[in-house]
């Protein structure tokens, strides 16, 4: 089974020039702790509620500061035609709860999460992935 068969396609994203306020408002509206940041359809980063707390609020940044100032770049991702089991193993090994999905042209096409994987695999495979992600760093 391939990632494009289980991924979430309609992903809410931000542009790097949008404000920290925009990010926080969108996170609250859709009840998420992380948003992907794209520029012209290409993944350029991710901003999390933790980034907002530690890199913005704790540093005294204005809420109108662009998210590019606080986002993490160099985000790990997978391709939409990769095997689900291999991606699940990688997520467990790297302790990741969600992973952006790109096509081979490196355009953002979705996101795969633990929830997507949990609904796909047997109980044993789910346990392996969940245990890997839950382990302390």
Beta strands, then each sheet from edge to edge (+ up, - down):
strand 1: 13-14
strand 2: 34-39
strand 3: 42-48
strand 4: 77-79
strand 5: 98-102
strand 6: 108-113
sheet 1: 1+ 2+ 3-
sheet 2: 4+ 5+ 6-
end
